[in-house]
Amino acid sequence: MTRLLLCAGTTRTAEIDGISAAGADPEQMAQTPSADSEILAYGRPVRSPVVPVSPTGCPTPAIVTRAVVERLGVDTTVVDGGLAEPPRERSSPPNGSAGHYPTTSSFSRRRSPAERRPPSAC
């Protein structure tokens, strides 16, 4: 059996003006990944009152993904990769935490050439 694994998460990067089309407005952007995972699991958003749309009104691509999953009979699993709003869909592992801005996280700093070299074999 084929399985689709959706790793869903939220970062504050979406709050940067013009960088994301995931949600009609900034308040909806935090809910979009959870609503998308519910659409994939249940065929509709459960906690959100509406299907997520872009700022220009285009519906979420999760609708097309759900149609393909149904048509092909694919099982789905949602992995909580750090959702700001937990979905009703059971996800694994629970209690992830949403990301922040990558430009201010410790992961975004440039590594020195010495740090980029692979460790020597012993």
N, C-alpha and C positions, 0 to 999 in steps of 0.2 A: 504494500500500500504506500502511496506517495503521501508525504506530509509537507505542509507549508509551515515554516517557522517564521513568525513575525516577532522581531525584536523591536518593541515600541518604547520610545523615550521622549523626554522633553528637555530642551535646553533653553536658557535665557537668550541664546543667539537669535531666536525668532522675534525677540522684542526690538531688534535693530530695524529701524524703519526701512522698508523696501527689500528686506532679505528673504522673507518667507511669504508664501501665499497659502499657508496652512491655517486658515481661519479668517472669518469675515472682519475681525478686529482683534486687537491685542488681547482682550479678555478671552476671546474664543480660542486663540492659538494654544493656550495651555490645555484646553480640553480636547483639542482635535485628535491627538494621538490615542487617547483613551476611547473617544467616540469611534475612531477608525477601527480599533481592535474589537469593539463591540459589534460594529457592522460586519466585520469579518466573521465573528463568532455566531451572531444571532440574526444577521440580515438587517439590523436596524440599530441605531444608537439606543441605549437603555437609560443611561443617566442624563444624557444631553437631550434637550427637548427638540432639537432639530438636527438634520444631517449637516455636517460641516461643509462650508462653502469657502471659496477664496474671496479676497476683497472685491473681485469683479463678479462674484456670483456663481462661479463654476463649482459644481458639486465635487466632493472628494473622490479621488481615484479609488478609494476603498470600495466603492460601489461596483466598479468594474472588476476588481480583485474578487469580491464576493461572488459575482456572477460566474467568473471563471472557475472558482473553487467549487461552486455548486454543480456546474456543468460537467466538470471532470471528476467529481466525487472525491476531492482531495481533503484529507483530514487537516485540521489546523491546530497549532499551538501558539499561544501568545506568551512571549517572555517579557517580563517587566524589566526594561533596560533603564529605568529611571523615569517613571511617569509622574508628572505633577499631580494629576488626578487619577486615582486608581480606577480601572475599569470594573464593571460588574463581572466581566469575563474572568474566570479564574486564570491567573497568570503565574508563571514560574520564573524566577523566584519572587515571592511577594516582598513588599516593602523596599523597593528600590528607591533611589533618591534622584530627583531631577538635576540635570547639569547646570552649570553656570555659563558665563561667557568664556569661550576658549582662549580669548586674548588675555584673560586675567588669571587663568588657572595655572597650576604648576606644570601641567602637561604642555603648555604652549611655549614655554621658554626655549630658546635655542640651545641645543647641546653643543658642547665643545667637540672638536675632532677626537679628543681622547675618549669622550663619553660615547661617541658614535662607533668607535672600533669594537668589534666583537671581543668578548673575553678570550684570553689566551687559553689554549688547552693545556691541561696539566698532565 
